Amino acid sequence: MRIAFITSDETLSLRSLQLRDGWEFDRCRFDSDEIDGAFHLAQINDDDEVVCVLSLHPQEYENLNGKGFQLRGMATHPHYYKKGLGKSLIKFAVAELRSKGVDYIWCNARRNAYPFYEKMGFEYMSDEFEIPTAGPHRRMYLQLSV
Ligand SMILES: CC(C)(COP(=O)(O)OP(=O)(O)OC[C@H]1O[C@@H](n2cnc3c(N)ncnc32)[C@H](O)[C@@H]1OP(=O)(O)O)[C@@H](O)C(=O)NCCC(=O)NCCS
């Protein structure tokens, strides 16, 4: 297994499978995928398959101070659940963002992923709200700077 920077196109099959109920790949793009400063990370297995992905782009959140990035499209292939891939990809992303002087990451976390983000040190900053295509979410953030 190795971690690599990938293109947004390379995230689409896992996004489709895990986050969009099998939608065709083009419909799994985010408007933020190609903005300045956006990047995409993956865990790639020994057969060169992308088995865990996340995407990040510069985006401040109203109540938080400093430089922020939004995390989107966090997904691990079901065959690889709970093997620490998501965790080590987040850690890699955190090191990358710290080196760029970023102060925090925030995301709209799905209900099923709350325990994962809690383990990663994220804190809640909203009550639960509904995203029409994706169910109940809470907004969470991870402070990077002290
Ligand atoms: C959420 C998700 C990305 C987690 O990925 P993962 O690679 O399985 O996570 P890891 O193995 O790195 O888990 C890290 C820690 O979180 C815990 N964890 C992960 N998913 C969990 C869950 N559903 N419930 C409880 N704990 C969980 C792990 O046990 C591990 O704990 P540890 O550090 O004490 O060992 C994955 O379950 C997934 O793709 N879900 C479907 C898509 C999704 O909902 N994405 C989030 C969108 S906001």
The ligand as an ORCA input file, in Angstrom:
! r2SCAN-3c Opt
* xyz 0 1
  C     -15.679      6.536      7.085
  C     -14.626      5.720      6.320
  C     -13.946      6.626      5.280
  C     -13.581      5.206      7.333
  O     -12.510      4.629      6.601
  P     -11.558      3.445      7.162
  O     -10.397      3.368      6.242
  O     -12.370      2.229      7.365
  O     -11.138      4.048      8.576
  P      -9.873      3.573      9.480
  O      -9.712      2.110      9.394
  O      -8.696      4.412      9.140
  O     -10.423      3.959     10.921
  C      -9.773      4.872     11.819
  C     -10.408      4.698     13.181
  O     -11.811      4.980     13.103
  C     -12.568      3.822     13.497
  N     -13.741      3.712     12.631
  C     -13.763      3.767     11.264
  N     -15.044      3.639     10.836
  C     -15.802      3.473     11.946
  C     -17.185      3.277     12.153
  N     -18.042      3.236     11.126
  N     -17.637      3.152     13.433
  C     -16.781      3.200     14.484
  N     -15.436      3.398     14.340
  C     -14.972      3.531     13.088
  C     -11.633      2.647     13.277
  O     -12.000      1.546     14.075
  C     -10.302      3.237     13.679
  O     -10.194      3.276     15.091
  P      -8.768      3.057     15.825
  O      -7.888      4.213     15.367
  O      -9.105      3.098     17.266
  O      -8.263      1.741     15.339
  C     -15.267      4.476      5.625
  O     -16.040      3.787      6.560
  C     -16.143      4.796      4.417
  O     -15.660      4.938      3.294
  N     -17.476      4.895      4.648
  C     -18.425      5.099      3.542
  C     -18.271      6.474      2.917
  C     -18.440      7.578      3.925
  O     -19.412      7.638      4.670
  N     -17.476      8.525      3.926
  C     -17.493      9.674      4.807
  C     -18.201     10.776      4.144
  S     -18.352     12.202      5.242
*
